Amino acid sequence: ARAAGSALLVVATHRDVPRGDTSPLAAALPALHAEPAALALRLRPLGRDAVAQLLRTRLPGTAGALHGVCEEVVDEVARRTGGNPLFVRAVVALLAQRPPAQRDASTVAALAAEPELRDVVRAWARGLPRTTREVLSAASVLGEDFELPDLAALRGQDPADVLTALEAALAAGAVSAAAAPGGYRFAHA
């Protein structure tokens, strides 16, 4: 094998690491980011146009729709998935199983009850720390929008401890900060 003068490209992916994480990945990231040739690309949720493109590519021929998918379906998929590519693809796969006449916004809204979509969400959530999953489960009882003090009271925990668990959910895109201080919203809401 020849190494001298050869170029090497290493591509690595990872989820955001919450503050306070002591995993080997969290320990290695500062050194990796300090490398002069390192380039970090932060992936963001899909915007509405990207959701529309994905829907139109995967669901051609929806009845009564411009370019295959009506705007109401695009809006509903974008809103319900928060632009998370994994969730968008799961919703598209479920819509593709339906006849074109049944690919409407009300169908998208009803997909939350589909076992396949719940399985996708559960598998994704397994990548979050246990305490974060527990906090999100409690937050779901409070509704699509919730406030840190209410969530801390529900959990019987100090708000700072709940906030630490929420940071992983924020980093993963499961929730977003609301305009009001201490307020949060589920990304799919």
Beta strands, then each sheet from edge to edge (+ up, - down):
strand 1: 145-147
strand 2: 175-177
strand 3: 183-186
sheet 1: 1+ 3- 2+
end
